[in-house]
Structure formats: structure tokens, C-alpha cells
Amino acid sequence: MAAGGGAPADSWMRTPSWAVRIRGADGEIAGAGILLTPDRVLTCAHVVDRTADRMTAEFVGAADRSVPAVPARLDGDAYVPETRDADGDPSGDVALLRLERPRPAEDSVRLRKLSTSTREVRMYGFPYEHNGGIWFRATAVGGCGRDGQVQLVPASPGELASPGCSGAGVADSDTGEVIGMVLSGQEDRHGNRFTFMSPADTIVGHLPRLESVTTGLSGLDPRLRSTSDDVVPGLLDEPFAQRLAAWLSDDGSRVKISVVRHGDAARESTLRRAITLADRESRPPVSVDRAFLDPPGTVPSVGGHDLAVHASGRTSARIAERIAERMGLWQRPEDPALDRVRAAKGTLNLVVVGVDEAVDPPAVLDLLAVLRTGGSRLLLVFRTDGDCCRRARDQLLVRPARERRARLVERLREITGPLARELHERLSAVVPQDARSFGRELDRELVAAHAALADLLRADDRDRERDREGGRHPGPGHGPGPGADPDRYERLADRVAGRLATSLAELDRLRDRRDELTGRLRSYQVLLQHRLQGEEDPAVDGLYLRAHALLSARPCDVREAEAAVDAYTRRVDGYGDDRRHGGYGDHRGGGA
């Protein structure tokens, strides 16, 4: 068994002992479930028929290869039906069943609280054509809605969770830990296919009694949890709350740095409020319904952070261990946590409060730099705007922004320099299919790329001037310079590079076709000379000269040249037919 009771990661060929097939009173498969204790099964509320006297839980992974069927009933009030808010966002849909006869304790599994960002998972359900059960693979791509549900993208189109999968356990592919439960699968009107799950933190938030069968630490440090004292209206710093909510709802910024000084009650209260509202387990259920009673833009998305830690009094090693635990990086405990974090494939939405009050702040910043480089998002709170905060801005904001801009500058130089020259060389050789729109669109894109490059270079000049004057760099949230938008320019670079690649490929195809036609024309000329045996035919010579002239022109209109070569080769082929029928003299001088 893996830590927490999950199946080992190398056991995917076996049916998990904790997987439960649930049948309704009518005997039909209603969904799936997870055996959490010898006599308790977790499932979706919509799987449970509350009007039925009892349901049946079937254990398809029993060790003796039998399929024991055990009557089950709803466990008291452990039933949270799905509700939807004014925006149609779902919430709840969890329930607990009690078995009439217990199962072996070793067949049960504990839920594991883990971050869900960019995590490969598997789920075992019972869809219509696979009633015996089947694994589905997916990738967790991010939270959605106000209940902290997680969107899963199927590994292949056929692996969308379908009826019979609701309530199935979602297991982390790396560790085997069961980290959540399948809620539903659906296909939208555009043909996009999605599966949704409720992670362990959200499940425990709805059914707190399941804390006893859940492993893993909470994603929220107790010192950062909001208290009743924080709900006093005068303690809400509304602009600060809006900035926090924006980051926690993924406003696109990788790193946010804020200063919350000791004694600033409103700012401290606002910070705790935002972090708590963004936590799947700690967010008060009433907050979902009262979201529109809060000031606009101050309510963050649930699941906006994977982990929020208080750094005060902690070492960088302890913080790294906390991060590694939340990411599920316990496979090589002999390796330092920092090395495990550095080698991790996943990312994290991380909040760290009191960075400058850690035992070793410089080492904490180095840890945060590793996470940033790996793609994690960071919300960092300092107690003073001192040296540590300034170093963080330089190390995590200014320097990465400059490095990113430098890479973008080099890419735009490549696009507007060598790639543009290659394009013009090709255009001087062949005419594209739709020459007018082809040139107009690419010219427009290249002009935009030149303008973006000039804008970025001006931002470089401003930074160098600021460095010479010893001036302060822009604070958190600022880009590389006024007007220089790296996100927009990277999208522009991607678009222009893609169109250039497509255009160059088209022009290369036309150039290859031109060369093929040139070889074909030459071979047919030799064939004709052999057939004519020294005689002349001005008409066919005219066809040859026209085709040769079109192929030699720069740029070459390949379509027009192809038509001319076809006319010439058809005439030459006709000479062969004439000879087989007794001569060709009567046809010399005829039209093409």
C-alpha cells in the first residue's frame, strides 16, 4: 500500500480494492464509489436515490476474484446535493453510504490532500459498455467555479467519464493516492469533452467527518485562516482585496509582491479573508451564496491557491518540505526537499506570508526562484519594504522580466531579420498562390513585429538609463516598460513565426514544383529531338519556348508555368501517337 492507503503507482493493471460499483433499487448501475472505511462508501449525491429503501455496493476488486454485493443505505445526514449559484456554477454533490456488512480494512483507502495543478490522474468507473470497470486517464488542468471543482482533460477522446463513472475515485498517476472523486463528464456544443472532479479538500469541506479518513496537511496554514473578527466591514481594504482576488483568480501575473505591516489591522484582515475564501476546505459554504453581497471584485476563485504558508520563524528547508508534501514529492525522501521541488513536473499556486520573517530569508527567495522558474505562481507578502523585499522584486520580478524581454527581443530579431529575408528570397523565386492577400497579410504582421521590437528596445534603453541614475525599478505588477506588453508581443511572435513557417513551406513546395517542371520540360525536349530526328516544328518549338520562359522568370508563376509545360508535353506525347499510326507530318504546325 502507498502512503495514505493508495494503490502503488505500478499497480494500474489491477482492479483497485477500493473501487465500488453501485446499483440502485432497480438493479441498474447508478454510479461508482470509494471504500473509505470497512463500512463507509463515498459517492456522488446524484448517484443516491433517497426514496429507495437501500442500494447495493459491489466490490469488483475483491481479492478472491468474487464480486461481493453488500446492501447499503445513506449514512444519516451525510448528503450534500448539488446546488447552483446565479451563474450556474455547481457546488456539493457528495454523499456517504453505510454498508450493512463491513469489508476488510485493507481494502479501504484514505483520501489524500494534494495540489491538483498539472497533475496526471486515473479514475476507475463503470460506464455502460464496461460494466466490469475500466481505467480512464486525464490531466488536471485547473479549478473552475466557486466550489473548488477541478477540470480534467481526457488523455484521449474515448476516455471522457460517462454515466457509471460518477463517484469514481481519482488517483494520482505518480503516487497512486486517491485525491478526489469524479463528479461528471460532459461534451459541450463545440465538441469539447471534459470531466470534473471534487478534490479531497473540497469533499472534506462539505463533509467534515471525513477528515479522519483523509491524509495530507491542509492547504492553508492555521495562522492565515480568517476569524470572526475579520468580518467587521471597516476592516476590509477594498482596493487591496480586489488586487488579491484578481491574482487568486489568475489575472495572468506570475508573481505578486505585497507589503502588509504589523499593526495594519485592515490589511492583515483583508489578506486572511482572501486566502481563506480561496481555500477549498476552509471557505465558508455561505460565501458561495453571498458572493454578490461582497464589494465587487473582492471574492477570489475557490482553489485560487494550492498552498498558503506562514514563513515567520520557519527555515527554508521546512518550507520546502511543506511544499514537497503538498505536491506529493515523497518518493525519494532521502533527497533534500529543494532538489525534489526543482525536479518536479507539476506547478503550484503558492502564497507565502512573512517571507522576510523566515529564519533564512535569502534561502527562501532562492527556493521561490526555483518554483518560479518551474512555472509556479507566487503571491508573496512582506512585513517591511526593506532589503529582503527589494531583493525579491529584483530576483523574482525585475530580473526575470528582463530575461524574458531579452529572449523576446532575440526572437523578434530572428523573425524580422533572417526569417523575413528567407521569405523575400522565396518570393523573388516563386509567386505564391494568392499573391495579393499573401503579401499584404505578411507585410502587416512583419510591420507589427518590427514595432514590437522597437518598443522592447526602448524599454531596454529606459532600464539602462534608470540603472545609470541609480533609480528604483517599477514595483510589482509593472511590466518591462510603458507600452511594452510581453504577453501580447509573445502572442504576436508566435503568430508571425507560425505564419512565416507556413508561408515558407508553401513557397518551398512551389519552388520544388518549379524545379520538377524544369526537369520534366528538359526530358521531354530530349524525347522530342529523338522523335523528330533533326526535323523542325515551329509550333511545338513555340510551346517549348513559352514554358521555358515562364520557368526561367523570377519570380516564377508556377501555376502558369505548369499549364505551359502540360501543353508542351501533351504535344510531344501526340507525336508518339502519330508515329504509331503511320506518321506525324500532317499534324506539324497544328495548335496545342
ChimeraX attribute file (.defattr): number of C-alpha atoms within 10 A of each C-alpha:
attribute: neighborCount
match mode: 1-to-1
recipient: residues
	/A:1	13
	/A:2	12
	/A:3	17
	/A:4	18
	/A:5	22
	/A:6	22
	/A:7	24
	/A:8	15
	/A:9	15
	/A:10	11
	/A:11	10
	/A:12	13
	/A:13	7
	/A:14	10
	/A:15	20
	/A:16	24
	/A:17	19
	/A:18	30
	/A:19	30
	/A:20	29
	/A:21	29
	/A:22	30
	/A:23	23
	/A:24	19
	/A:25	16
	/A:26	9
	/A:27	10
	/A:28	11
	/A:29	21
	/A:30	24
	/A:31	26
	/A:32	31
	/A:33	31
	/A:34	30
	/A:35	26
	/A:36	22
	/A:37	21
	/A:38	18
	/A:39	18
	/A:40	22
	/A:41	27
	/A:42	25
	/A:43	28
	/A:44	27
	/A:45	23
	/A:46	19
	/A:47	24
	/A:48	24
	/A:49	15
	/A:50	13
	/A:51	7
	/A:52	12
	/A:53	12
	/A:54	19
	/A:55	24
	/A:56	24
	/A:57	29
	/A:58	21
	/A:59	26
	/A:60	20
	/A:61	21
	/A:62	18
	/A:63	12
	/A:64	7
	/A:65	10
	/A:66	11
	/A:67	15
	/A:68	14
	/A:69	17
	/A:70	18
	/A:71	18
	/A:72	24
	/A:73	21
	/A:74	22
	/A:75	15
	/A:76	10
	/A:77	9
	/A:78	18
	/A:79	22
	/A:80	18
	/A:81	15
	/A:82	15
	/A:83	11
	/A:84	15
	/A:85	14
	/A:86	10
	/A:87	8
	/A:88	10
	/A:89	15
	/A:90	18
	/A:91	22
	/A:92	24
	/A:93	21
	/A:94	26
	/A:95	26
	/A:96	27
	/A:97	27
	/A:98	21
	/A:99	23
	/A:100	15
	/A:101	11
	/A:102	12
	/A:103	19
	/A:104	11
	/A:105	12
	/A:106	12
	/A:107	20
	/A:108	22
	/A:109	28
	/A:110	25
	/A:111	30
	/A:112	27
	/A:113	27
	/A:114	27
	/A:115	26
	/A:116	30
	/A:117	21
	/A:118	15
	/A:119	20
	/A:120	19
	/A:121	26
	/A:122	23
	/A:123	25
	/A:124	29
	/A:125	30
	/A:126	26
	/A:127	20
	/A:128	13
	/A:129	9
	/A:130	11
	/A:131	12
	/A:132	14
	/A:133	23
	/A:134	16
	/A:135	18
	/A:136	19
	/A:137	22
	/A:138	24
	/A:139	20
	/A:140	21
	/A:141	15
	/A:142	17
	/A:143	24
	/A:144	18
	/A:145	19
	/A:146	27
	/A:147	27
	/A:148	27
	/A:149	28
	/A:150	24
	/A:151	21
	/A:152	27
	/A:153	23
	/A:154	21
	/A:155	15
	/A:156	11
	/A:157	10
	/A:158	11
	/A:159	19
	/A:160	23
	/A:161	29
	/A:162	17
	/A:163	18
	/A:164	26
	/A:165	31
	/A:166	31
	/A:167	35
	/A:168	31
	/A:169	33
	/A:170	28
	/A:171	24
	/A:172	27
	/A:173	21
	/A:174	16
	/A:175	19
	/A:176	24
	/A:177	29
	/A:178	30
	/A:179	25
	/A:180	29
	/A:181	29
	/A:182	27
	/A:183	26
	/A:184	20
	/A:185	21
	/A:186	15
	/A:187	11
	/A:188	8
	/A:189	7
	/A:190	6
	/A:191	8
	/A:192	10
	/A:193	19
	/A:194	19
	/A:195	23
	/A:196	22
	/A:197	25
	/A:198	29
	/A:199	28
	/A:200	29
	/A:201	30
	/A:202	27
	/A:203	27
	/A:204	22
	/A:205	20
	/A:206	24
	/A:207	19
	/A:208	13
	/A:209	11
	/A:210	17
	/A:211	16
	/A:212	10
	/A:213	16
	/A:214	22
	/A:215	18
	/A:216	18
	/A:217	15
	/A:218	19
	/A:219	25
	/A:220	22
	/A:221	17
	/A:222	13
	/A:223	12
	/A:224	19
	/A:225	20
	/A:226	21
	/A:227	12
	/A:228	6
	/A:229	8
	/A:230	19
	/A:231	13
	/A:232	10
	/A:233	9
	/A:234	10
	/A:235	16
	/A:236	21
	/A:237	17
	/A:238	19
	/A:239	13
	/A:240	17
	/A:241	22
	/A:242	19
	/A:243	19
	/A:244	25
	/A:245	23
	/A:246	19
	/A:247	22
	/A:248	27
	/A:249	19
	/A:250	16
	/A:251	11
	/A:252	11
	/A:253	16
	/A:254	17
	/A:255	19
	/A:256	20
	/A:257	18
	/A:258	20
	/A:259	17
	/A:260	19
	/A:261	15
	/A:262	11
	/A:263	8
	/A:264	10
	/A:265	16
	/A:266	18
	/A:267	20
	/A:268	20
	/A:269	22
	/A:270	25
	/A:271	24
	/A:272	17
	/A:273	24
	/A:274	27
	/A:275	27
	/A:276	27
	/A:277	28
	/A:278	27
	/A:279	28
	/A:280	31
	/A:281	27
	/A:282	22
	/A:283	24
	/A:284	14
	/A:285	17
	/A:286	8
	/A:287	14
	/A:288	20
	/A:289	13
	/A:290	11
	/A:291	17
	/A:292	13
	/A:293	9
	/A:294	11
	/A:295	13
	/A:296	11
	/A:297	16
	/A:298	24
	/A:299	26
	/A:300	27
	/A:301	24
	/A:302	27
	/A:303	34
	/A:304	27
	/A:305	30
	/A:306	24
	/A:307	24
	/A:308	27
	/A:309	21
	/A:310	20
	/A:311	25
	/A:312	17
	/A:313	13
	/A:314	18
	/A:315	17
	/A:316	24
	/A:317	16
	/A:318	14
	/A:319	20
	/A:320	20
	/A:321	20
	/A:322	16
	/A:323	25
	/A:324	22
	/A:325	18
	/A:326	22
	/A:327	24
	/A:328	22
	/A:329	19
	/A:330	16
	/A:331	11
	/A:332	9
	/A:333	11
	/A:334	8
	/A:335	10
	/A:336	13
	/A:337	24
	/A:338	21
	/A:339	13
	/A:340	22
	/A:341	23
	/A:342	15
	/A:343	12
	/A:344	15
	/A:345	12
	/A:346	19
	/A:347	21
	/A:348	22
	/A:349	24
	/A:350	22
	/A:351	24
	/A:352	21
	/A:353	24
	/A:354	21
	/A:355	28
	/A:356	25
	/A:357	18
	/A:358	19
	/A:359	15
	/A:360	17
	/A:361	21
	/A:362	16
	/A:363	14
	/A:364	24
	/A:365	20
	/A:366	16
	/A:367	20
	/A:368	23
	/A:369	19
	/A:370	18
	/A:371	23
	/A:372	19
	/A:373	13
	/A:374	17
	/A:375	14
	/A:376	18
	/A:377	25
	/A:378	25
	/A:379	20
	/A:380	21
	/A:381	22
	/A:382	22
	/A:383	18
	/A:384	18
	/A:385	13
	/A:386	11
	/A:387	10
	/A:388	18
	/A:389	22
	/A:390	15
	/A:391	14
	/A:392	25
	/A:393	20
	/A:394	17
	/A:395	16
	/A:396	24
	/A:397	25
	/A:398	21
	/A:399	14
	/A:400	17
	/A:401	18
	/A:402	16
	/A:403	11
	/A:404	14
	/A:405	24
	/A:406	15
	/A:407	13
	/A:408	19
	/A:409	23
	/A:410	12
	/A:411	18
	/A:412	27
	/A:413	16
	/A:414	14
	/A:415	20
	/A:416	20
	/A:417	12
	/A:418	11
	/A:419	17
	/A:420	19
	/A:421	13
	/A:422	14
	/A:423	19
	/A:424	13
	/A:425	14
	/A:426	21
	/A:427	21
	/A:428	13
	/A:429	21
	/A:430	23
	/A:431	20
	/A:432	23
	/A:433	14
	/A:434	8
	/A:435	12
	/A:436	10
	/A:437	11
	/A:438	13
	/A:439	14
	/A:440	10
	/A:441	11
	/A:442	17
	/A:443	13
	/A:444	11
	/A:445	20
	/A:446	20
	/A:447	12
	/A:448	17
	/A:449	22
	/A:450	16
	/A:451	14
	/A:452	24
	/A:453	22
	/A:454	15
	/A:455	19
	/A:456	25
	/A:457	17
	/A:458	16
	/A:459	20
	/A:460	18
	/A:461	13
	/A:462	15
	/A:463	20
	/A:464	12
	/A:465	12
	/A:466	13
	/A:467	12
	/A:468	9
	/A:469	9
	/A:470	9
	/A:471	10
	/A:472	10
	/A:473	17
	/A:474	15
	/A:475	15
	/A:476	17
	/A:477	14
	/A:478	14
	/A:479	20
	/A:480	24
	/A:481	20
	/A:482	12
	/A:483	12
	/A:484	19
	/A:485	16
	/A:486	20
	/A:487	12
	/A:488	11
	/A:489	22
	/A:490	19
	/A:491	11
	/A:492	18
	/A:493	23
	/A:494	14
	/A:495	13
	/A:496	21
	/A:497	22
	/A:498	12
	/A:499	15
	/A:500	20
	/A:501	14
	/A:502	12
	/A:503	18
	/A:504	21
	/A:505	14
	/A:506	15
	/A:507	21
	/A:508	17
	/A:509	13
	/A:510	22
	/A:511	22
	/A:512	14
	/A:513	15
	/A:514	23
	/A:515	14
	/A:516	12
	/A:517	21
	/A:518	18
	/A:519	12
	/A:520	14
	/A:521	22
	/A:522	13
	/A:523	12
	/A:524	18
	/A:525	18
	/A:526	10
	/A:527	15
	/A:528	19
	/A:529	13
	/A:530	11
	/A:531	14
	/A:532	13
	/A:533	8
	/A:534	9
	/A:535	8
	/A:536	12
	/A:537	14
	/A:538	11
	/A:539	16
	/A:540	22
	/A:541	14
	/A:542	13
	/A:543	20
	/A:544	20
	/A:545	15
	/A:546	16
	/A:547	23
	/A:548	18
	/A:549	14
	/A:550	20
	/A:551	24
	/A:552	15
	/A:553	14
	/A:554	13
	/A:555	17
	/A:556	21
	/A:557	21
	/A:558	24
	/A:559	16
	/A:560	13
	/A:561	22
	/A:562	20
	/A:563	12
	/A:564	24
	/A:565	25
	/A:566	18
	/A:567	17
	/A:568	25
	/A:569	23
	/A:570	13
	/A:571	19
	/A:572	19
	/A:573	13
	/A:574	14
	/A:575	20
	/A:576	15
	/A:577	13
	/A:578	14
	/A:579	12
	/A:580	10
	/A:581	9
	/A:582	8
	/A:583	12
	/A:584	15
	/A:585	11
	/A:586	8
	/A:587	12
	/A:588	13
	/A:589	13
	/A:590	11
	/A:591	10
	/A:592	14
